[in-house]
Amino acid sequence: MPSELPKVAILDRRVNKTSWSMVQYEECLANRNQKIYVLEIDKTICGFLVIAVTFDEVEILQLGIDTKYQNQNLATFLLTEVLNKLDNKISISKVFLEVAANNSPAIALYKKLGFTKISTRKDYYTIDGIKIDAIVMMLNYAKS
């Protein structure tokens, strides 16, 4: 993964208005509670997912799919695969995330996967000099 980190950071900058710096990715790699997952097609990184795990809860920290591969359900695939594999290890109870209130495609994806809005963080992001609220969403993941 360390050799792929610069590629993930570059992809993040291309697809996310709230991208992380290379330093943030390096810190993530050093944190044993955080994981970076990469989705490759034909040896090309086309997506990534960054999560934090605390006991039985997961927080989605970053998610991105290269524009060439968007609208092909790859974000759904990546999220579903990672959460299912984690659930087999730790029995996930809840999954949390924050998303910019103006990111309609991401909000639609998360709602499709069963996430619901639990709160709003006013003026949480600054994107292109404009303050944007963050919507905090949660998925009850515990399987009956």
URNORMO-V97142 format. One line per field, one symbol per residue. ss: DSSP state (A for helix, B for strand, O for the rest). psi: psi as a letter, one per 20 degrees, with the letter a starting at -180 (. if undefined). Layout:
ss: ???
psi: ???
This chain:
ss: OAAAAAAAAAAAAAAOOOOOOAAAAAAAAAOOOBBBBBBBBOOBBBBBBBBBBBOOBBBBBBBBBOAAAOOOOAAAAAAAAAAAAAAAAAOOOBBBBBBBOOOAAAAAAAAAOOOBBBBBBBBBBBBOOBBBBBBBBBBBOOOO
psi: hhhighhghggghhipilqqrhghhghghioiiqqppppqpljpoirqpprppodjqppogqpqpphhjrkjkhgggggggghggghhgjmpgqpqrqqphjmgggggghhhijqqphrpopkgqooljpppqpppqqpoipp.
